[in-house]
Amino acid sequence: MSCNTKGSVLFSGFRALGLYCNHLPHVVRYHKRHRKFYLVTAVGKSFHTYNVNKLGIVAVSNALPEDISCLAADRMLVFASHGNLVKAFARSKEVVHTYKGHNAEVHLVQPFGDHMISIDKDNVLIVWDVQSEEEYLQLNFDKTVFTISAVMHPSTYLNKILLGSQQGVLQLWNVKSNKLLYTFPGWGSGVTVLEQAPAVDVVAVGLVSGQIVLHNIKYNETLMKFQQDWGPITAISFRTDGHPMMAAGSPVGHVGLWDLEEKKLIAQMRDCHSTAVAGMTFVHGEPLLITNGADNAIRIWIFDVPGGAGRLFKCRVGHSAPPTKIRYHGQNAHQILSAGQDGTLQSFSTVHESFNKSLGHGSINKKKSKKKGLRFDTVKLPPITTFASETARQSDWDGIIACHRGFLIATTWNYQKTSMGAHKLEPERFNKNRALNVHATAVDVTSCGNFAVVGLSSGHVDVYNMQSGIHRGCYGSEKAHDGPIRGVAVDGLNQLTVTAAGDNLIKFWKFKSKELLHTTKLESAPSTTLLHRDSGMLAVASDDFIISILDIETRKIVRKFSGHQRQITDMAFSPDGRWLITASMDCSIRTWDLPSGCLIDCFLLNSAAVSITMSPTGDSLASSHVDDLGIYLWSNSTLYSLVSLRPLPTDYEPTIQMLPGTCPEQDVNDIEVQEEISEEMIEYDSPEQLGEQLVTLSLLPESRWKNLINLDIIKQRNKPKEPPKVPKSAPFFIPTVTGLVPQFAVPEKQGTEDQSKVMALGMLTQKSKFCRQLQDDLSIDNYKASIQLLKEMGPSRIDTELRELAPELGGSLEVMQAFLRMIASMQSTKRDFELAQAYLALFLKLHLKAIATEPRLLTETTKVSEQLEETWLHMQTLFNQSMCLLGYMKSAVL
């Protein structure tokens, strides 16, 4: 499907965690300028590049439209095939060449100097010119006689390639002259691997029968044979640091190490991978062996111990089966706990892969399982279905509790020790009878980390001490519910315990005394629950795909959300409790706004999310999906951009969004168009006044109007005590009076006194711009221009303008009357309410005597006073209504 970037408004794809490799063999490259080895592995539609020294990821390629089917590399380019196309990547990221010509899926790629060889499943071999992307040579083989299964270029053999077939026959071709040079009859079994040995002319041939043949292709002579009993050979590699050793992989995950001088098996590295060994490479000149398999694991083995076997040096391990439950661990949002169908519990770091941890596989008896090995462990526990964690006391004792599929025992895990914990919590009422078909279904850990609550399919709910593992009681006289427990939760203060079960009931209990406080009946059986401890909101997802929000304080349903079309798999609250994010088997992830009760975001995915979790810091959402080994992080877009949180309409159709790291790069023009659309959607023009009956304030700061009436007091307070003194400046040459005794010349006093710099205001007869504007507005009875002029002035300028309205300072009674009418118009429109009050107060303070002696001004002032009383009475009524409603909401029990 195409990538649609408009899928989600709130969340944008960030990156994937826990994906390292798949069933395709890896490729090792050497960078001459960096002088480092790099490891390339295929992961779905893209490939990852790691440095071998630290096994840290250094690059992720752009995604291809389909999954990669074959991977190869030379010193400059990485070749990846998908479908019937082969693409060349430069800088381990971007596609620079595309090779089109195959009609079937390409399954083998071999770099060949300035050329590249690709082979499809129709048995067509094409030699390409790498730079021009032109087809140099095409060879067709008959499937019934020679089905190509392996290809290699023998060292020092110019223009020649060696092909292996499923029929066991080998052919040596000269691709320049298009001639078959020689045919090797084979050894009666299909060829799976061809690998160049350190010796010239010698090739290692891996067969389906498990046999490894070292053959000299120059003389057509078999040098030695080895036999492995683990099935077909999957990979071969030779050690090049001075030790004559060969390693061979098998479909069961074992690696055999063979001594080429003594021609014998010197060591077995068992259970290197839980699946077949897909790729295996000895690092050139170093005692390091790199292996990868379909179990999503990359391992580097170092050979520095006696005995010939290697020990694990570095590894990157993810889940070998899809995760079933993920949760953030701790409050710093740096770790995500993940339980997978492979039975392991792992911790993935959102900061760096070197901080990843594996807590291992659950086992009933750890001592026995260590002796027998994990593969032969008959007492290992089934996969974890759900778990709960708390960091409060994790340094003192176990902080994680988990329940397993179809298993009665709930297990504890220790995050600090990265291992299974000390306790296995099992109630004594069943007398360890496994035939009763009772299993644990829900767990929770208190915020203090001291207690664990376990719900069973029989309807029982038990409390255990996390430190000692001792049973501390159960809820209900016989059992808490008549149906299987679907969810348990304890509030943040250990006061309430909430249980939900298949009998359509939600019960509230006292945590300590186990007393039943309240029971709420639901219309449908709950499937899962989630409690936000800070806000006290409990989300309950029902079997009818409806989500109910209960307030555990009032024990009432306060919200109901509907919209999902399939079973709801998981839920997550935002840290502030305002959003509820839900995932469903209808492949949608929806975000609900609790205060407004509306759906504010919805997007679809190609695969349904089985578990989601929101980071405690609110910066990202993590999700795991059906048949997918990775954990995907989504960034919260509201933290770094302006996002419109408008409610979505009921007929809203969500669009599909690709998983993080799997969406190809967009064109720049498309991004600009998308940004323009989003900005148009977000932009909102607020009207100057929401309603005519509402009082609207101006947007001016308080310093522009609040102190207008006290401006003279402020000026008096800030007036300097004495005028500033000009320092006397002495001349460079001091004048002297001529005479026998030199005397300094005294400057003569000026006869005329300095003229005053203060000009009488009476000399100014020209009217100000504000006075002229008032006169113009009076004639048209519209004072918007005058009000705008006053808004642009500072406090001192406003004070001066209002003083100049008096007749003795250049104004007139007509202008004063126009000012009062301007105030009256502001009162009638209810706009700039605080400015009107401040301007009127200053005007009355300055011209109160003139108003009292002039009948025209007195009439206008009376009209303004009546308008003020009417406006204040209206506002008082609104205040009283609001206070009454607020008081009722605070005191009434809803």
N, C-alpha and C positions, 0 to 999 in steps of 0.2 A: 504494500500500500504506500501511497505517497505520503510524504511528511507534511503535516499541516501545523504550522506554527501558531495558529490562532486557537488551539484547542483549549488552553487554560489561561485565565487572566491572572490568577494568583500564583501559579507554580510554573516554573520553567526548568527544563531538564538541565542537570548539573553534571553528574558523572555516575559511573557504575562501580560498585565494590564487589570484591570476591570473585572476579572473573579473571582467570589466568591463562587457560589453554583449553583445547578440546582434543578430539581424536586425531587431528592432523599432526604429523611430525614437525618438530621445531626446526629452525634454521639458525646456525651460528655464523656471524660475520665478523671480520676484522677490519677496524677502521685505522688506516695508516696514519692519518694526521693525529687522531686522538691516541693511537697506540693502545687501543682497548678492544676487547671482544664484546660483541653485542648479541643478544638472544632475541629471536623473533618468533612469536607464537600467534596462531590464529585463534580469534575469539569471535565466533559468529560472523558478522558482516565486516569486521575490521580486524586488524592485527596489532599486537602490542610489541614494543621494543624495550628490552631490559638490558642494563649493563650487567655483565657477568660478575664483576667484583663485588657489588653490594646487592645484586638482584633487585635493584630499584627500577621502576618504570620510568623511561625517559621520553617516550613518544607513543601516541595513539594515532593510528591512521584514520583518514576520512573513511566513512562507511561506504560499502558497496551496496547495490540494490538487493543482492542475494548473499547467502552464506558462502564463505570461501570454501572451495573444494580442494584446492592444492596451493602449496606455498613453496617458493624457492627464492634464492637471492644470490647476487654476485657482489662484487666490491662496490658497485655504485647504486644498483637498483634492487628493489624487492618486487618479485613477480607474484601476483595472486590471481587465481582463476575463479570465476563464478559463472555457472551455466556454460555457455559455449564461447565465452570471452576470456581473454587474458589481459590483465592490466599491470602496467609497471609503475611503481611508486618511487618518487625521489624524496630524499630527506625523511624517509619512513612515514610520510604523511599524505602527500598529494599525488594524484594520478598525473603522469606525464605522457604515457603512451597507452594506447588501446589496440589490441590485436584481434581483428574480426576475420573469420574464415571457417571456423568449425561449425558443424551442424549438430553436434552432440556435446554432452557435458565433458569438459576437460578434466582429467584426473591425474595427469602427470605433466610436470614442467621441469625442464633441465636447462639452466643457463649454459651457454656455449660460446664464450668469448664475446665477439661482436654480434653473435646470433643467439637465438633462444629457441628451444625445441619444446613443442607442446603436443600431447597425445590425448585424443578423446576416446570415449567409450565405443565409438564405431570403428576403432582400430585405425584411425587416420593420424598419421604423424606429419606435422608441418614444422618446417624450419623457417624462422622469421629473422629479418634484419631488425635489430633492436631500435636503431635510430629512425630509419625510414618507415617502419611498421609494415614493410612489404613482405610478401610471401616469397621465400627463396626456393623452397623445395617442398613437395608434398608426396608422401608415400602412403599407399593403401595396402593393408594386410588382410588376409583372409582369417576371419575369426575361428573358423574350424581347424585351421592349421597352426596359426601363430597369433595368439591373443596377448598383446603386450601387457605385462604386469610390472615391469621395472625397467629403468633406463639409467645409464651412467656414461660419463666420458672418461675413458682410461687415461691416466697421466702419461704425458709425453707422446700420446698417440694423436698426431695432428689430423684434424678434420674427421675423426672417427668416434663413433658411439657404439656402445654395447647394449643390446636389448635383450631382456628376459621375458619369457612367456609363461602362461598358465599351463601349457603343455610340457614345460621343462626344457624346451630348446632355447639356445642362446644364438644370437646373430650379431656379427660385427659388420657395421656399415661405414662406408666413406660417404659422408653427406655432400662433399664437394663434387665428386664424380658420380654420385648417385649409383654406387655399386655395392652389392653384397660381397664382402671380402671373405667371410668364413662363417660356417654354421657349426655350432657345438651341439652335439646330440643331447647333452644333459644327463641327468641322473635319475630319471624315472619319476620325478615329482615336480610340481609347479614351482616356479621361481617367485619368491616374495620380495627379496632384498638383493641389491647389488651394491657392493661397497669396495672402494679402492683401498688396497692394503698399502702400508708404508713402503713396501718393496715394489719396484717398477715391474710391470707386466703381471703382477699378481692381483687377482680379484677375489673377494669373498662373496660367495653365493649362498643366500639363505633360501631354504626350501620349505614347502608346505609340510613335509614329513618331519620337520624338526632338525634336519641335517644341515650342517654348515660345511661348505666345500671351499677350500682355498685352491684356486686353479690358476695356472700360468697360461695366459691366453696367447702368448707368443709361441710357445712350443706345444700348446694343447695338452698340458700335463697337469694332473691333479697332484698337488703337493701334500695335502693332509685333509682329513675329514673329522668332523666332530658331530656328536648326536646329542640333542636335548630332548627330554621326554615330556616337555610341557606344551607341546603343540607346535604350530608353525612359527618360524622365525619372523619376528616383527621388526627388528632393528639390529644393526651391527655397527660397531665402532672399534677402532684400533687406538691403543695408547701410543703416544709419540714422544714421551719424555725419557726414552732410554730403556723402558721395560717392555719386553715382547709379550704383550697381553692383548687379548681380544675380548670384547664384551658383546653378549647377544641377548636380546630381549625376547619375551614370550607373551602369549595372550593372557596368562594368569597373573602377570605383574612381577614375575621373578626375572632376575638377571643372572646369567651364567658367565663366569670369568675363566678364560682359557689361557694357559701358558703355551705360547707358540714354539718355544724351544723344546720343552719336555713333552709337548703335545698331549696335555692332560688338563682336566678341570681342576683349578686351584681353589676356587671359592664359589659360593652361591649367595647371592644377595636376594633373599626372599622377601616378598611383600613390599617391594619398592613402590608399587602402586596397587590400588585395589582393582584396577582394570588393566587392560593390555598396555604394555609399554609401547607407546606410539613412536617416540623419537628418542635417540640416544646418540650423544656426541662427546668424545674426549676432547677437551680444550687443547689446542696445539701447544706442545712443549710444557704442559702443566699436568699434575696428577689430579685433574678434576674431570668428573663425568657428569654430564647434564642429561637428565631424563625428564620426559613429560608423558602424560597419559590422559585418557578420557575422563579420569577422576578429578579433573580441574586442579591438577597439582604439578608444580615445577620443582624438581629437587636437584641439588648439586651435591655430589658425593666426592669426598677427598680421600686419596689413598696414601695415608701417612702412618698406618699402623701395620705391624707384622701380621702375616697370615694371608695377605693378598686381597682381602675384602675391603671395601670402602665404608667409611662412616658418613653419616649425614652432616653436611657442612652448612648449607643454606637451603631454605625452601620457601615457596609461596603456595599455600594450600587454601583452597576454598571448599565449598560443599560439593560433594560428588553426586548429590541428589538435591532436588529443589528445596529451598527453605520453606518451613511451615509456619514459623512464628518469628517475628523480629520485634525488638524493643530497645530503645535507647537506655543505656546504663549510666547512671550518674547524672549530675546536673550540669556538667561542662559540655555535653553533646559531642564528646570525642570518641565514644565507643558505642557500637551497636551489637547487642547480643542476638544471635541467630541460631535457631534450632532447625535442623534439616531432616529430610526423610532418610538420610544416611545414618541417622542415630546419633550424630555428633552435635555438640553445643560449642559454637565458636563466637569469638569476639572480633569484629572488624573495626579498624580505626578509620575515622574520617579525616585524620590529619596526615598519617603516613603509614604505608603498608608494613613497615618494620615493627609497628606497635600491635599488629594482629596477634591474637592468641587463640589457641585451640584448647578447650576444656576437656576434649576427649569424648569417648563413647561410654555411655552408661553401662554398668555391669553389676550384677547382683553380688558377685564375689570378685573383687579386684585382684586378690592374690592368685586365684586360679586362672583368671584371664591373662595375667602377666606371664604365667608359666606356659600356658597353652598357646598364647598369641591371639591376636584379635580375630584372625581368619577362622580359627578353630574354637573360638569362645562359644560354648553352648549355653552360657548363662548371661549373655549380653542382653541388655534391655531393649525393647522396641523403641522406635523414634518418639521424640518428645512432641506432644500435641500442644501444650501450652505451658508457660512458666511465668514467674514473677520474680523481680529482683529488687533489692534495696541496698543502698551503700552505707547506711548509718553505722552498722557494726560489722562490716565485711572484713575489717582488719582483725577482728576478735574471733569471729566464727563464721559459719556459712551464711551467705546472704542471698542465695538463689534457691528457689524451690521449683520443681518441675513435675508434671505428671506425664505418663507415657501411654501410648496407644494400647487400649485394652488391658491395662495393667493396674492392679490395685495399689501398689506401692508408689508413694510420692518420694522423689529423691531430692537431696540437697546437694548444692554445688558451691565450690569455693572459688571466687574470682581471683583472689590474691594468689592462691596456690595453683590456679589454672588446672583444676582437677575435680573429680567427683567428690562430694562432701562426705562427712562422717556418718550421716544418719539416713536411714530408710524408714520413712514414716508410714506405718501400717496400723490400722485400728485392730484391737484385740478381739472385737466382737465376732469376727468371721473365723477366728482360730486358724488363720493361714490357709483357709480352704479356697483353692484356686478354681474350683468347679462351680462356684456360685455366679460366675460371669459378672462380677462387680469390679468396676474400675474407677479410677480418679478422673474427674472431668473438669474441675476448676480449682485454681489455687490463687492465693494472695498472701503477701507479706505486709505486716504492719509498718507504718512509717518509722517506728523506732528500731525495727529490725529484730525484735525479740520474739515475735510470734508469727506462726504460719497458719492459715485457714485453708482446709482442704475439703472440697465438695466431691461426693461420690455419685455414681449413677444410681445407687439405691435410694438416694434422697437424704443421706446422712451428711452432716457438716461437722468436721472435727477441728479442734484447735491444738497445735503443738508448740512446744518451746523450741526455738531455733538453736539455742545453745546446747541443750541437753538432748533434744529429740523426744522428750517425755510428752505423753498425751495429757493435755490440760482441760479436757472437757469436750462436750458436744452440744449442739443446739437442738432444742425440742426434747420432749419427754422420751419418745422412742426415736424419731427422726424428724428432721426439719421440714421435709416436703414429702409428698406422695409420688413425686416424679423425679426423674434424674436432674441433678443440679447442673444448671447452665452457666451460672456466674456467681462469684462471691466477691465481696469488697468490704474493706474496713476503712472508716473515715480517718482523717489526719490526726485526730486526738484520741484514738482508741476508745471512742464512746459508743459508736454504732457499728453493727455488722449487717450488711444487706445481702440477702440471698435471693436468687431467682432460679426457678425450676420449670420442668416441663408440665407441671400442673397449673400453669397460667397464673401463678401467684408470685408476688414479690413480698418478702417478709423483712421487717426491720427488727433487729434484736439488740439488746444491751450487750456490749462486747464482754464485759467482765462477769455479770451475773447470768448471762445467757437467757434473759427474760424476753419474751416476745412483746414488742411494743405496738406494732401496726402491721396490717396485711393489706396489700393492694392487689386487686384483681385485674388482669389484663384480658383483652379480647382474644389474643392469640398467644401461643406458647413462645417464650423468649428463646432466642438462639444464642445470644452473647450479650454481655454487659460490660460497661466501662465507667469507672468513677473518676471524676476530676476532684481531687481532694481539696484543693484550695477554694473552689466555688461551691462545693457540695452538690454538684449536678451529676446525676446518674443517667447514662444513656443506655437504653435497652432496645436491642434490635429483635424484632419478632419474626416468626415464621411467615407472616403475611407481608413481609418486606416493609413494614412500617417501623419507624424509629420513634420511641417515646423518651422524653426527657423528664426525669423526676427530680424534685428538690427534696433532699433527704432531711431538711429541717422541717418543712411543712408536710412532707410525705404526700405531695400532690403532683400530678402530671401537669407540667407547665408548658410543654411544647410537644407537638407531634409533626413528624416529617414523613412524607410519602413521595415516591418517585422512582425507586429502584424496581426493576422488573425481575430480578432473580435474588437468590439468597445473599444476605449481607455477610461478608466474610470477616470484616474487621472494622474498627472505629478508632479515631484518635482525636483528642482535644488539643486545641492550641494552648500554649502556656497560660494565657490570660483567661481562658475559658469562654471566649467569645465565639470561636468557631468549633464546629464538629465536622471532621472529615470522615467520610464513610466510603468503603470499597465493597463492591458487589460482584457476583459472578456474571452480571450483565456487561462486564468489562468497563464499567464507569467508575470514576472517583468523583464524589460530590462533596461540596463544602457548604455547610449550612451556617447562617448567622443566627446565634441564639437570641440576642436582644430583639431583633426584628422578626425572627421566625421565618426568614426567607432563604431561598437557595440563591447563593451569590456566585457559585462557580461549579462547572461541570465539564468533564472531558472524558473521552473514550481512549482505550488502549487496545492494542492488538491481542493481548492476553490478559485475562482477569487477574487482579491483584488478590492474593490470598492473605496478605498481612501488610499493615501500614503502621507507621509510628511517627509522631511529630517530635522534633528535638526540643529539649527543655528551654533552649534559648529562642525558639521560634524561627530560626533562620532556614530550616530545611525540613522536608518531608521525605521519609524513606519508605520504599515499597518493595515487596517481593511478589513474584508472579508465578502462574501455573507453568510447569515444565521449563522453568528458567532458573539457572544456578546463581544468578547475580542478585545483588541488592542495589536498588537504584535510588539516587538522591535527587530531589527536586528543590530548587531554591525558592524561597518565599519572595516573590517579586515586590511585595509592598514595603520591604525594608530598604530598597534602593531605587524605587521608581514610583511615580504617581499612578495609582490604580483605582479605577472606578469600581466601587462595591455596590453597584445598582442591583436590585433583585432581578433574577432572570424570569422571563415570562413562562407561563405554564406550558406553552407549545415550543419551548426552546429545544432545538436539536443540537446536541453536542457533536463536535468533530473529533476525529482521531488524532492523537498526539503520539509521536514516536518516543520510545524509551530513551533515556539519556545516553549519549554516546553512540546512538545508532541512527541519528538524523544527519543526512549529508549537508554539506555547506550550502548556504543560500547565495543567490545572486545579490549584489549590493543594492541594485534597484528595487528588488523585492523587499529588502529590509527597510529601505526608505519609505516605500509605499505603505508597508505595514505600520511604521511609526507614525506616519501622517494619519492613518485611519484611527489608530489608538488615541492620538492626541485629540482628534475631532470628537471621539467618543467621550474622552475624559473631560474636555473643556465644558464648563458650565457658566453661563452668564447670569448672574444674580440681578434681579430688577432693583431699581432704586428703592422701591417700597413694596413690601410683600402684600400689604392690604391697606385700603384707605382707613380702616378703623384702627390700625396699629400705629403706635408712636415709633418713629424711626429716628435714630441718632445719626450724627455725622461720623465720618471716619477720621476727623482731626484729632491729634493728640491733646491731652488735657492741658498741656502747657500753653496752648494757643487761646484757651477761653476760660479756664478755671479761675485764674487770678486777675481777671480784668477789673473787677470791682475794688481790688486791693492794690492796684498798680501804683497809686501815689504813696501808699505806705511802704511798698517795696523800694521805690525810688528814694524815699527819705531814709530808709535804713541803709541803703547802699551808697548814700551820698558821702563823699570823702570829707574828713574833718577839716582839712585845710587844702587850699589849692596847691598843686604841684609846683615846686620851686625849680627854676631853671639854674643849673650850676653856672657859676661865674667862670668864664673862660679867659685865661690870661693870654695876652699876645705873645708871639714867639720872641719879638724884640720889645721890651718894656720901654715906653717913651720916658725920656729924662728932660729936666730943665737945665739949660746951659748956665754955667756959673763955675765959681771956684770949687765949690763943694757939689758933687753930683747929687741931684734929688730926682725922685720919680715924679712924673707929671700926674697930677690928680685929674681925673676926667670931670669935665664940667657937667652940671646938672641940666637936664633938658628944661627949657622954660615952659614949654606947653605940656599939659597932661595928655597921657595916652587916651585916644578916643575909645569909647566902649564898643566892644564887638557884638553886643547883643542888640538885635534890631527889633524895634517895636512891631508887634503883630498887627497893629492897626495899619501899618504901611502896606500890608499885603491885601490887596483887593481882589486878586484873581482866585476864583473858586477851584477847589480840588476836583480831580476826576470822579471821585465818589459822589460829590455833591451834584455834579452835572449828570451823572448816571441816574441818581435818584429823581431828578427833575424829568429826565426822559422816561423813566419807568412809570412815573406818576401819570403821565399822559396816556400811556397804553395799558395801565393797571396790570403790569407783569414785572415782578421784581427779581427774577432769576439772575439777571446780570449783576445787579447790585449785591445780591447775596454771594455770588461767586467772587466779586471783588473783595468783600470782607473776608472770605475764607482764605484768600491768598495773602492777607496782611498779617503782620505780627501783632502782639499785644500793644506795644507802644504806638504803632501806626494807627491801630483801631482807636486807641484813646485820643489821639490827636484829631482823627477824622470826626469823631463824635463831638469833640469840643468845638470844632469849626462849624458845626451846624447852627450855632447860636448866631443871631443877627449881628451882634457886636463884633464877631470874629469873621465876618464875611458871609455868613449863612443867611437864612431867612426862615420865617414861620412856615412857608410853603414846603421847604426842604425838611423841616422837623416833622411836619404833618406826613410827608411822604415816608419818612423813616418809621413812624408808628404804623402806617398802613403796611409797610414791608413786614414788620413784626406780626401784624394781624394775619397776613397771608401765610407766613410760616406756621402760625398756630392752626390755621384752617386746614392746611395740607398735612399737618402733623409730621413734617420733615425737619431735620436739623433741630430737634427739640431742645437740646442742651445749649446750642448756639443762640437760639432765640431768647432763652432765659438769661444767658450771660450778657448779650447785647442790650436787652431791655433793662437789666439791673444797672448797667453802667450809664445808659441814657438817662434814667430817672435820677441817678445820683448827681449827674452833671447839670441837668436842666429842670430840676423839680420846681424851682421858684418861677421860671418862665412858664411852665405848664399850668401852674396854679393861677397865673394872671391872664392867660390867654384862653378864651372860651373854645376856640377851634381845637386847640391842643387838648384841652380838658375832655372834650367830647370823644376824640380819638382814643385817649387814654382809658376812658370808661369802657369803650367797646373792647379794647384789648384785655382789660381786667375781667370782663364777663367771659370772654373766650378762655382765659386761663382757668377760671373757676370750673368751667364745663369740662375742660381737658383733664384737670386734676381729679375731678369727681369720677370720670370714666376710668382713669388709671387706678384710682383707689378701689373701684369695683373689681377690676381685673386682679389686682393684688389680693383682695380678700378671697376671691374664688380660688386662686391658685394655692393660697395658704390653707384654705379649708380642705381642698383635695389632697394636698400633701400631708396634712395632719391625719386625715382618714386612712391614707395608705400606710402611714407609719404605725397606727394604733390598731387597725382592723386585722383580724386573723383570716387570711385568704385560704 
